[in-house]
Amino acid sequence: MTNIIKLAVVGAGLVGQRHINAISKQKDVKLVAIVEPNPTEDINSLAVPCFSNLKEMFVQIFSTLSYYYHV
């Protein structure tokens, strides 16, 4: 059984885009979120949720988790 490592990238500038590219080439790693206040069309075209700040991302994550733990 393979465990998939889920990652979020904070900041989608030059370095962030390199991280996104590197993550996409890994078979056991999945990009699950990007935090970027001013996403470009390239970032918006990815099939990955994009949040404007960390708080927004964590609210979404914890609201989803609390749903699964309370059902």
N, C-alpha and C positions, 0 to 999 in steps of 0.2 A: 504494500500500500504506500503510495506516494503522498506525502504531505505537501500541499501547496502553500508557499509563503506568500502572504498578502502584504503589499506595501502601498503606502501613500507617499507622494512626492510633494513637498512644500516648497513652492516657488518654481515657476516654469520658465525661468530665464535661460540663459545659455547653459549653465551647469545643470539646471533641472531638466532641460530637454535632453541633455546627454544621459542623465539618469533614466529618464523615460525610455529612451532608445535602448539602453543597456538592459533594462528590465524586460522590454518586449522580446529580447532575444533569448531569454532564459526559459527553459521548459518547465521548471518547478516553481516559478515566481509569477505572481499576477499583480498588476497594477490595479488597485481598487479605488483610488481617489487621487485627485490633484487639488492642491490648495493654491489658488492664484487669483489675486484681486482684479487683474486685468488680463484675462485669457485671450490669446490670439485665436484666429480661426483654426489654425492647426490643432491647438489644444481642444477647442470646442468640437472638432470633428472626431476626436477619439471617443470610443465607446466606454468612457470612464466618467463618473460623476466629478464635476469640478465645483469646488466651494470657494467662496471669496475670502474666508478666514478660517483659522483653526477651530474657533468656537462653533461655527456653523457645521463643520465636519463632525466634531465630537457630539454635538446635539443630535445629529442624524444617526450616528453610530449607536449612541446610548439609547436613543428612543427605539431603535430597531432591536437592540439586545434586550431591553426591558420587556418588549413584546414577547420575545421567544422565552424568556425566563418566567413570565407570568401566565403563559398558556398552559 
